[in-house]
Amino acid sequence: MTLSRLLLSALTAACLSLATALAASATDARATTWLNVRSGPGTDHAVIDTMSPDEVGQLTECRDDLWCFIQRTGPDGWVSSKYLTAADQTGPSDPNCRYELALDADGPRFRVVCGDSVAEAADRACFFEGADFTGAQFCRTLGTYDTMPAGFDNNISSIRLHGAARVQLCDNAYLAHYCRILTASEKQLGPYFNNRVSSFRVYISTQTQKKEVCVFDGPNYTGEYMCFTPGTYSVPHAARGRASSIELMGGARIRISRNPAFDINDAADITSSKPVLSPEWDNQIESIQVY
């Protein structure tokens, strides 16, 4: 092999190693106020943009003086971590505790500090481009995320949950259209949501359950499923005529119809969860109305 090829190979390997290290070290952060994004680490560098309060980005690098490089939907740049906190908008459950940015071998991380006690901000969901938790990834702590990070819209195949986190997935931005709930990690999303996630909400089970209905293609709330908030829906083609059980949550009720264009005259009211649909409706539902 020629010297030039050896150098090119070494440079390529170094770049790949650097990219892997940066991806592994990224952590989510939320701005606590209007925050200048600068071209370099320090106030002597030019302001290139401003983060709005509660805007979330990913920290990929932090210096000892706590200036951090942040990746976001606007221009990436350097920010002062004095005005950042963990992306979890609920904050630590104990009012005497706070989030603190820590720098270690794995990169910047937010931890919870309560007096002399320290714990990681553990309740989070990690999203992977490939099945079996492989490929490009990002993680988010508790909160509502109306859109996906750049490059991940309709490009998620597996999700790993940490701590007590659960996640609501939706196939449109702003938690719209069709949604489902994950209460455990999934190494391969089913056909309804594989590469179809466009927004999501990370939460814990102690939070108030909103009005929602989940429709399952197996009895006893098993198999693939989709969840719906109040509204009228034509069931997606992949799910039509496949419902075998229905779970109602948060006081929701549902009307089911055999017509793809919902027809109140050909609808049945369901006011409690049904682990097994009657033979009349099993694998017959084409549209629904949640109320």
RATA-V725834 format. One record per backbone hydrogen bond with DSSP energy under -0.5 kcal/mol. NH is the residue of the N-H (numbers start at 1). CO is the residue of the C=O. If there is no record, write none. Layout:
{{NH;CO} {NH;CO}}
This chain:
{{6;2} {7;3} {8;4} {9;5} {10;6} {11;7} {12;8} {13;9} {14;10} {15;11} {16;12} {17;13} {18;14} {19;15} {20;16} {21;17} {22;18} {23;19} {24;20} {25;21} {26;22} {26;23} {27;59} {29;57} {30;85} {31;55} {32;83} {33;83} {35;51} {37;49} {38;36} {38;78} {39;46} {42;40} {45;42} {48;37} {48;46} {49;37} {51;35} {54;31} {55;52} {57;29} {58;71} {59;27} {60;58} {60;69} {61;69} {63;67} {66;63} {68;79} {69;61} {70;77} {71;58} {72;74} {77;70} {78;38} {79;68} {81;66} {81;79} {83;80} {84;81} {85;30} {89;142} {91;88} {95;93} {97;94} {98;113} {100;111} {102;109} {104;107} {107;104} {109;102} {111;100} {112;119} {113;98} {113;111} {114;112} {114;117} {117;114} {119;112} {121;110} {122;120} {124;122} {124;162} {125;140} {126;160} {127;138} {128;158} {129;136} {130;134} {132;187} {133;130} {134;130} {138;127} {140;125} {142;123} {143;202} {145;200} {146;144} {152;149} {154;197} {155;152} {157;128} {158;128} {159;186} {160;126} {162;124} {165;162} {166;203} {167;182} {168;201} {169;167} {169;180} {170;199} {171;178} {172;176} {174;146} {176;172} {176;173} {179;227} {180;169} {182;167} {186;159} {189;157} {193;190} {194;190} {195;156} {196;193} {198;170} {199;170} {200;145} {201;168} {202;143} {203;166} {205;164} {207;204} {212;249} {213;228} {214;247} {215;226} {216;245} {217;224} {218;222} {220;275} {221;218} {222;218} {226;215} {227;179} {228;213} {231;290} {233;288} {235;233} {235;286} {239;236} {240;236} {240;237} {241;285} {242;239} {244;216} {245;216} {246;274} {247;214} {249;212} {252;249} {254;270} {255;289} {256;268} {257;287} {258;266} {262;260} {266;263} {267;264} {268;256} {270;254} {274;246} {275;273} {277;244} {281;278} {282;278} {283;243} {284;281} {285;281} {286;257} {287;257} {288;233} {289;255} {290;231} {291;253}}
